Amino acid sequence: MSYQSQAQLEADYLFQQRSRAAAVQQAAQFNDPLAGMVRRDDAGVVAAFVRLNAAGPGIADKADTGEGSVDSSKVTDADLLSLTQANWPIVADLYPTGAAPL
């Protein structure tokens, strides 16, 4: 795994948007403080999902083109759903009261 690929994936606009969409879709399934924060688009919360999704097992390798860049379309919607579901409790631990830290 290349940290460069991971960083490029995290910075990829379409990957960010798709990760956000997966988080919003999952927020509709939950009634917890984190879901409320995602639905309100509280600062930092969706960024945490993007960051963790890009660091998911094998994801940066999957998106790596082998030419020093990434192609986020190689990460499937099923990958993003699985990553978001796995990362939900991790992000929830970052915001246990439902309030973003100051």
C-alpha positions in Angstrom: 0.0 0.0 0.0 1.3 3.4 -0.9 0.6 6.3 1.4 0.8 8.5 -1.6 -2.2 6.6 -3.1 -4.1 6.8 0.1 -3.5 10.6 0.3 -4.5 11.1 -3.3 -7.6 9.1 -2.8 -8.6 11.1 0.2 -8.1 14.3 -1.8 -10.0 13.0 -4.8 -13.2 15.1 -5.2 -15.4 12.2 -6.5 -14.2 9.9 -3.8 -15.1 12.6 -1.2 -18.5 13.0 -2.7 -19.2 9.3 -2.9 -18.0 8.8 0.7 -20.3 11.6 1.8 -23.2 10.0 -0.1 -22.6 6.7 1.6 -22.4 8.3 5.0 -25.7 10.2 4.4 -27.4 7.1 3.2 -26.3 5.2 6.3 -27.3 8.1 8.5 -30.9 7.5 7.3 -30.7 4.0 8.8 -29.6 5.2 12.3 -31.1 7.3 15.0 -28.0 8.1 17.0 -26.0 11.4 17.6 -23.6 10.6 14.7 -26.4 10.1 12.3 -27.8 13.5 13.2 -24.4 15.1 12.7 -24.1 13.6 9.3 -27.6 14.6 8.3 -26.9 18.2 9.5 -23.6 18.2 7.6 -21.6 19.1 10.7 -18.1 20.1 9.9 -15.5 17.4 10.2 -17.8 14.4 10.5 -18.0 13.5 6.8 -14.3 14.3 6.5 -13.6 11.6 9.1 -15.4 9.1 6.9 -13.5 10.1 3.8 -10.2 9.9 5.7 -11.0 6.4 7.1 -12.5 5.1 3.9 -9.3 6.1 2.0 -7.3 4.2 4.6 -9.5 1.1 4.4 -7.8 -2.3 3.8 -6.7 -2.6 0.2 -8.7 0.5 -1.0 -5.7 2.7 -1.9 -4.1 -0.3 -3.7 -7.3 -0.9 -5.6 -7.5 2.7 -6.8 -3.8 3.0 -7.6 -3.2 3.2 -11.4 0.4 2.2 -11.1 1.4 5.5 -12.8 1.6 7.8 -9.7 -2.1 8.6 -9.6 -5.4 7.0 -8.5 -8.7 6.2 -10.2 -11.4 6.4 -7.5 -13.9 4.8 -9.9 -12.1 1.5 -9.1 -13.5 1.7 -5.6 -17.1 0.3 -5.9 -20.2 1.5 -4.2 -20.2 -1.8 -2.4 -16.7 -1.0 -1.1 -17.8 2.4 0.1 -20.9 1.0 1.8 -18.8 -1.7 3.6 -16.2 0.8 4.6 -18.8 3.3 5.9 -20.5 0.6 7.9 -17.3 -0.6 9.4 -16.1 3.0 10.2 -19.4 4.1 11.7 -18.5 3.0 15.3 -15.0 4.5 14.9 -16.4 7.9 13.9 -19.1 7.6 16.6 -16.4 7.3 19.2 -14.9 10.5 18.0 -18.1 12.3 18.7 -19.7 10.5 21.6 -22.1 13.3 22.6 -23.1 14.2 19.1 -21.2 17.5 19.3 -18.1 18.3 17.3 -15.2 19.2 19.5 -14.2 22.8 19.7 
